[in-house]
Amino acid sequence: MEETEGEPDVIAFDKSSGDYIFCDCSPESSVGRPGLCYDRQALDSRKKNKPRSNVRETAASMGIELVT
């Protein structure tokens, strides 16, 4: 996140596993990040200014889960 000008913040700590839970809390996407659609359906429906990928597939390829 720091490499792409995000703002990583620790939002929780899991005592049972010892894992820190963090996410990017920046108010909007930084210039260093490519735009992404939410899922394949949204990506496929874009006709103009189509992003390179979608968030769900990108997260899966990184081995991370999306949070709401």
C-alpha positions as CSV (number, residue, x, y, z in Angstrom):
1,M,0.0,0.0,0.0
2,E,2.8,2.4,0.8
3,E,4.5,1.8,-2.5
4,T,1.3,2.9,-4.4
5,E,0.7,5.9,-2.1
6,G,-2.0,4.4,0.0
7,E,-2.6,5.0,3.7
8,P,-2.4,1.6,5.5
9,D,-3.9,1.6,9.0
10,V,-4.1,-1.1,11.6
11,I,-7.8,-1.6,12.4
12,A,-7.7,-4.7,14.6
13,F,-5.5,-7.3,16.3
14,D,-6.5,-10.9,16.5
15,K,-5.2,-12.1,19.9
16,S,-5.8,-15.8,19.1
17,S,-3.7,-15.8,15.9
18,G,-1.4,-12.8,16.6
19,D,-2.4,-11.3,13.3
20,Y,-2.7,-7.6,12.7
21,I,-5.6,-6.6,10.5
22,F,-5.0,-3.6,8.3
23,C,-6.6,-1.9,5.4
24,D,-6.1,1.2,3.2
25,C,-8.1,4.0,4.8
26,S,-7.3,6.7,2.2
27,P,-10.4,8.7,1.1
28,E,-9.8,8.0,-2.6
29,S,-7.5,6.0,-4.9
30,S,-4.0,7.4,-5.2
31,V,-2.4,8.4,-8.4
32,G,0.0,5.4,-8.2
33,R,-2.8,2.9,-8.4
34,P,-4.6,1.6,-11.4
35,G,-8.3,1.8,-11.4
36,L,-10.2,-1.4,-10.8
37,C,-13.9,-2.4,-11.1
38,Y,-15.5,-4.4,-8.3
39,D,-16.1,-7.7,-10.1
40,R,-15.9,-9.3,-13.5
41,Q,-19.5,-8.3,-14.4
42,A,-18.7,-4.7,-13.8
43,L,-15.4,-4.9,-15.8
44,D,-17.1,-6.6,-18.7
45,S,-19.9,-4.0,-18.8
46,R,-17.4,-1.1,-19.1
47,K,-17.2,0.2,-22.6
48,K,-15.0,3.4,-22.1
49,N,-12.0,3.9,-19.8
50,K,-12.0,0.2,-19.0
51,P,-9.8,-0.7,-16.0
52,R,-7.1,-3.4,-16.3
53,S,-8.8,-5.8,-13.9
54,N,-11.3,-6.1,-11.0
55,V,-11.0,-6.0,-7.2
56,R,-12.4,-9.4,-6.5
57,E,-10.0,-11.3,-8.8
58,T,-7.0,-9.1,-7.8
59,A,-7.6,-9.8,-4.1
60,A,-7.9,-13.5,-4.8
61,S,-4.6,-13.5,-6.7
62,M,-3.0,-11.8,-3.8
63,G,-4.4,-14.3,-1.3
64,I,-6.3,-11.6,0.6
65,E,-10.0,-11.1,1.6
66,L,-12.1,-8.1,1.0
67,V,-13.7,-6.5,4.0
68,T,-17.0,-4.5,4.1
